Amino acid sequence: MFRVTVLDSALGQDQAKPRGLEPQASRDVRDCSHLFCWGDAGDGSRQLALALLLDFSGDSATALRWFEPFTEKYVRRLPSSWTVPELDIALWLHCFENARPGS
């Protein structure tokens, strides 16, 4: 089982306390898998994509709308060891939400 840790970038480094990102909150929105994976487009990667988007946005509708493309375009390409800055998720969402239809 893979462990995912979140560091709140809104807090200063001396205040930020790492916290585990657990699948359950995202499973309450949509249950793809009981664990997280990455580096492929399987169910565990889909659950991680949903959890990351939900954790970042705080909005289940946003997470549900974008977790499939986020899995395909981002999570499936993560290496075995990774760090995803919150800004990367924000930029990814901004780009996809503002893309022209069909692009």
C-alpha positions in Angstrom: 0.0 0.0 0.0 1.3 3.4 -0.9 1.2 6.3 1.5 0.5 9.9 0.4 1.4 12.9 2.6 0.1 16.4 2.1 1.9 19.5 3.2 -0.3 22.6 3.3 1.6 25.2 1.1 -0.6 28.0 2.5 1.2 27.7 5.8 4.8 28.8 6.4 7.4 26.0 6.4 7.7 26.3 10.2 3.9 25.9 10.6 3.1 23.3 8.0 2.5 19.8 9.5 2.5 16.9 7.1 -0.8 14.9 7.2 -1.7 11.7 5.5 -4.1 11.7 2.6 -6.4 8.8 3.2 -8.6 7.3 0.5 -11.8 7.4 2.6 -12.8 11.0 2.0 -12.6 10.6 -1.8 -14.3 7.1 -1.6 -17.3 8.9 0.0 -17.5 10.9 -3.2 -16.8 7.9 -5.6 -15.4 4.6 -4.7 -12.9 3.4 -7.2 -10.4 1.6 -4.9 -9.6 1.2 -1.2 -6.0 2.3 -1.8 -3.9 4.8 -3.8 -1.6 3.9 -6.7 0.0 5.9 -9.4 2.1 5.4 -12.5 -0.9 3.8 -14.4 -4.5 4.6 -15.2 -6.0 1.9 -12.9 -8.5 2.2 -10.1 -6.0 3.1 -7.4 -4.7 5.9 -9.6 -8.2 7.1 -10.3 -8.8 7.2 -6.5 -5.6 9.2 -6.0 -6.6 11.7 -8.7 -10.0 12.1 -7.1 -8.5 12.5 -3.6 -5.9 15.1 -4.8 -8.5 17.2 -6.6 -10.9 16.9 -3.7 -8.2 17.9 -1.2 -7.1 20.8 -3.3 -10.5 22.2 -4.3 -12.6 21.1 -1.3 -15.4 20.6 -3.9 -16.7 17.2 -4.8 -18.3 18.4 -8.0 -14.9 19.8 -9.3 -13.2 16.6 -8.2 -15.7 14.4 -9.9 -15.7 16.4 -13.1 -11.9 16.3 -13.6 -10.6 13.2 -11.9 -10.7 11.0 -15.0 -8.7 13.4 -17.2 -6.4 14.2 -14.2 -5.7 10.4 -13.9 -4.9 10.1 -17.6 -2.9 13.3 -18.1 -1.1 13.5 -14.7 -1.4 10.7 -12.1 -0.6 7.9 -14.5 2.7 9.7 -15.4 3.9 10.0 -11.8 7.2 8.2 -11.1 7.5 5.8 -8.1 8.6 8.7 -5.9 7.0 12.1 -6.4 6.1 15.5 -5.1 3.2 17.5 -6.5 3.1 21.1 -5.6 -0.4 22.5 -4.9 0.4 25.1 -7.7 0.7 22.3 -10.2 -2.8 21.1 -9.4 -4.1 24.6 -9.5 -2.5 25.3 -12.9 -3.7 21.9 -14.3 -7.3 22.7 -13.2 -7.1 26.2 -14.6 -5.8 25.1 -17.9 -8.4 22.3 -18.3 -11.4 24.4 -17.1 -10.5 27.2 -19.5 -9.5 25.1 -22.5 -11.5 25.6 -25.7 -13.9 22.8 -26.5 -12.3 20.1 -28.5 -8.7 21.1 -27.6 
